Amino acid sequence: MSRPPISIVIRTLNAAETLGAVLAKLNRGATDQWIVVDSGSTDGTLEIAQKYGAEVIPIRKEDFSYGRALNRGFNAARHDWVLSLSAHTIPAHADFLESYGQAIERFPSSVTAAVGPILGEFDAALSGGITLFQGNDLRRGFGFGAGNPNSLYLRSAWQRRPFDEEIGGGEDLQWYFDALKAGETIAAVHAAGVHYRNRRSMRAFYQKGRVDYRAMARFFEPHRPSLSGILIRAAKLALYVPMGRMDWAGAKGSLAHCVGNYVEARALARPATSSQR
């Protein structure tokens, strides 16, 4: 293996439907390390993880937070670079880890984290190249979905600054902005894309939409969704399904996430509006 070895940390809870596909597409190198942090799966997730040789670290449901689960996984990592990957994000190409490995060799010394694009199930993978973010560059976002479902960290930087275990979501954004404030660089590795295939309920996607919007709003002024925008989105999704660009499960999840964004944006704007009266 020509690239540096990578420790891969995957958080799981009843992810048997997709975990096998994720691990099968990773094209693991002989010295790579697989770590699964599981919060109580009962559907065969653990058997799949063990089949592929992953180290399983249990965490109680009552102790779970996104940041705490990652910290436990990163603490068990042996390599200099650690990849946080979702159990629902399937690498778009067999050379997914190779894309990160080649990028590591090209990173300037100031890079302490990197992200790859999170694509819809039928989205095409992006082309190669690396974009570097410094200072206030991240205020406008990465230009594609990104975060801890597909994010690489320098372990020594994580040791200096572990993930916040108390926030309910957005521990990745918190880490990125703290890194930029410290003069570090975040890289976007365009070829390291993954397809997101989570079949959670519409209610779960709605809640995730609220959490994601709230997390973004802590750091910058996100785009405020409108009711007309949701209707346009719904019309597009209704076209994408018969065109084969998306299935109904993905379309419903996407729409529920948009509605969650909209509701949370209105909730956050309410106190500001009231205080002006």
N, C-alpha and C positions, 0 to 999 in steps of 0.2 A: 504493500500500500504506500503510494507516494505522498499522500496527504497526511497531515497531523491526525492522531487519534482523537476521537470525540466521545464524550460521555453524553448519552441521550436520556433525558428525564421526561417521563410521561405520567401525567396525573390521570387516574382512572376511577370510574364508578359505573359498573355495569356497562362496559364498553365492548362487549364481546362481538357486537355486530360489525364493528369497524377496526378493532385493534389488530386483528390478524392481518388485514389488508395493509395497515400502516407499517407493521413490522416486516411484512414480506417485501414491501417496496423500498425499504431503507437501504438494501444492499450493504449490509454491515461489513465493515472491515474486521480483520482478525483481532485487532487490538482495541476496537471500539467497545464501549461499555453501555449496556442497556439497563436502565433503572425504571421501575414502575412504582409509583406511590399510589397506593390504593386505599380508598376510604370506605370499604365494606362491600365489595362486589359479590353478587350471588348468582351471576348468570354465566359463569365459565370464563370470565375475564382472566382470573388468576391462572387457570390452566393454560390459556393461550400464551400468557406472558412467560410462564415457565417452559412451555414448549419451545419458545424462541430463545431461551437462555437468559431471560431478563432477571435481574435482582429485584425482588418484591419487598417494598417497605410499606408496612401497614400504618394507617393513621385513622384514629377513631373519627366517626362522623361528627361528634360533638366538638372535636378539636380542629376540624378542617377549616381552613381558609385557603384561598389560592396562594397567597404568599407563604403561609406556613408549610403547605405541602411541597412547594418548590424548594424552600430552604432545607427541608429534610432530604430531598433528593439531591440537591447540590452538595450537601454536606457529605454524602456518600460517594460523590464523583471523584474519580482518580486523575482525570486528565485536565490539561490547562484550559480547554474550551469545553463548555457545557451547552448542549442544545435543549431548550424547553420546547416540547412538542405535544400537541393535543392528541388524545386517543381518537379524534375524529378528523384529523388532517392527514390526508394520504398524499405522499410525495407525487408531484406531477411527472417526474422523470426518474429513471433508475439511477441516474448520476446525481441525485439530489444532494447526498452527503459530499460527493466530489465537488459540487459547485461551492459549498461552504468551505471545503478544504482548500480549494484553489484561491478562494477569496482571502482566507486567513494568511496565505503566503504573500498576498498583495497589500494587506492592511498596513497603513502607517502605525507607528507605535502608540499613537493616541487612541486607537479604536479599542473600546472595551465591550461593545455589544454590537450585534448585527441582527437585522430582520429580513425575512423573506416574505413574499406576497402570499396572502391567504385568498385563494380563488374560489369562486363558485364552482359547483360540480361540473359545469359544462364550459367554464371559462378557459380560454387558451392560456398556456403558460407564457410569461413574459420572456423577452430576450435577455441576453447576458449583460454584464456591466455592473458597476458598483457606484452608488451615490453616497457621498459622505455628508453628514449633518453635524454642524457645530453651532455653538452659541444659541441664537434664537431661531435657527433654521427650522426646527420642528414645529413651530407655531402654526404652520399651515398643514401639518401632517406629512406622512410619507408618500402620499399620492396613490396608495393602494392599502387595502386592509392589512394590518400587521400588528403583531404583539406576541405575547407569550405562547399562543398556539403554534408559533414558528419563530423562535428567537434564540440567538446564540450569544453566550456571555463568556467573557474572560473570567475564569474562576477566581483569580486573585482579586479582581475588581469586586466580584460578588462578596468575597470574604470581608472586604473593607466596608461594603454597603449591602447587607442582606435585604431581601424583599420585606416590605412592610407587611406584617402578619395581621394587622388589625383592620385594614380597610377591606370592604366587601368586594371590590373589583377595581381594576386600574392599577394594580401593583406594578405592571410593566411600564405604563406611562410615568408613574412616580419615579421609577428607577431611571428611565431615560432622561427625564428632565433634571434629576439630581446629578446624573453623570455629565450632562451638558453644562450645568452650573459649575461643576468642578473642573471644567476645561477639557473634558474628554470628548471623544468622537463616536457617533453612532453611524454604522454603515447599513445601507440597504443593498442586499445581494439579490439582484433581479431574477437570476436564473433559479434560485432556490425556492420555487413555488410549491405550494401544497393545495390540494382540493379539499374544501370543507364539506363533510358529509355527516352532519349531525341530524338524527331523526327525532329530536326532542319535540315535545308538544308545543302547540302554538302559544300556550300560556307561558311556557318556559322561554320561548323566543321573545315574547313580549316583555317579560321581566328582564331578560338579558339586554334588550333594547334600552330599557330604562337605566340599568346599571352602567352600560357602555356610555350613554350620553352624559350621565352624571360624572363619570370618571373623566371624560374629555373636558367637561366644563370646569373642572378644577384647575386646568392648566392653560386653556385658551378658549376663545370664543368659537364654539363649533357652529356649523351651519344649522339654522333653526328650521326644522321641517314644517311644512304647511299642510293643511288639509287637502288643498288642491294637488300638492306634490304627492301625497299618499294615493290619491285617486289616479293620478297619472302613472304612478308606480304599479298600482293594481292592474291598470289596463295593459301595461307593458308585460307584466308577468303572465297575464292571460294569453298574450301572443307568444311568449317564449315557450310555454308548455307544448302547444301543438307543433311548434317549429323544432322541438327537440333540444332546445338550449337549456331547459330546466324541467324537472319533474314536479308533480303537484306538491309533494312534501316540501321540496325546496322553496317553491313559490309561496306556499302558505307561511313557512318559517320566515322568509324574507319580508313578507308583508307585515307579519306580527312584530318583527323587529323594528320596522319603520314606525308602526303605531306606538311601540314603546318609546322610541326616540321622541315622537311628537308629544306624547303625554308628559314625559319627563321634562322636555323643554318648556312646556306651559307651566309645569309645577315650579320649576326653578325661576321663571320670570315673574311669578305671582308676588313674592315678597318685595321685589324691586318696584313693581307697579304700585303696590299698597303703600310703600314708604314715600312715594312721590306725591301722595294726595294730602 
